[in-house]
Amino acid sequence: MDRQSPRKMREVIRRGEYKGPTPGIAGGYAQANLVILPRSLAYDFLLFCQRNPKPCPILEVTDTGSFEAARTAPHSDLRTDVPKYRVYQKGELTEEVFDIKNYWTDELVSFLLGCSFTFEQALIEAGISMRHIDEGRNVPMYKTNIQCESAGVFSGPMVVSMRPIKKEQVVRAIQITSRYPSVHGAPIHIDDPKGLGIEKIDCPDFGESVTVKEGEVPVFWACGVTPQLAAAASRSPFMITHSPGHMFITDVKDNTLSIL
């Protein structure tokens, strides 16, 4: 499955033949978080992203009513090409679905945000294992005590993803991921999770727990699930997102997003 080209993988997802998380899928190509909003909320969210670039780095914004990610994935269909979606109404998660055609209107604007799955291949190639991939799990994600800068109706805490890294490899992991600012960049926190307000590392708010072995420390990166908490905090009338860990796969090669 992970050897599929991005376009073929999107077609598999579109047909409903793959509905799981996407870590390690279509290796070498960037994955993206998805946020879909009515045009009336789009400017506020654009400003929210601009003020919070670590959790919300923008890769593409569609024209109003367009469901094609024309710049990052030509011929795609954002209504069907994500394995699982979440629908929020008045800030509440109301449904998880496998396509959103029934919700689509010509007033919707889609945002594609960078995802940390994108730099995982570079980490793996440097000999830094990704535990969630090794264990066949979704990456663990946590709410933090870091408040995003508000913009219009949007506010709320930052979400982070976590990967256990050997102590002697942490500096290298920082060096590698710092080259990818458009997909969250360098980690925001290393080691003690309580510094982020996380009490139980084995109880993530999203995704699944993974093993942290002796000689490893948890390393935390800003995460594109952050807008889902912003939807809840702001009681946003309507928002569609990807389900955590179930990303949109683009045609953009990972290495083109590296600044070095």
Secondary structure as UniProt FT lines:
FT   TURN            2..3
FT   HELIX           6..14
FT   TURN            15..16
FT   TURN            23..28
FT   STRAND          29..38
FT   HELIX           39..51
FT   TURN            53..55
FT   STRAND          58..61
FT   TURN            64..65
FT   TURN            70..72
FT   TURN            74..75
FT   TURN            78..80
FT   STRAND          85..89
FT   TURN            90..91
FT   STRAND          92..97
FT   HELIX           101..103
FT   TURN            106..107
FT   STRAND          108..114
FT   HELIX           116..119
FT   HELIX           120..125
FT   TURN            126..127
FT   HELIX           131..134
FT   TURN            135..136
FT   STRAND          141..147
FT   TURN            152..153
FT   STRAND          157..166
FT   HELIX           167..169
FT   HELIX           170..177
FT   TURN            178..179
FT   HELIX           181..183
FT   STRAND          189..190
FT   HELIX           193..196
FT   TURN            201..202
FT   TURN            214..215
FT   STRAND          216..223
FT   TURN            224..225
FT   HELIX           226..234
FT   STRAND          238..242
FT   TURN            244..245
FT   STRAND          248..253
FT   HELIX           254..257
//
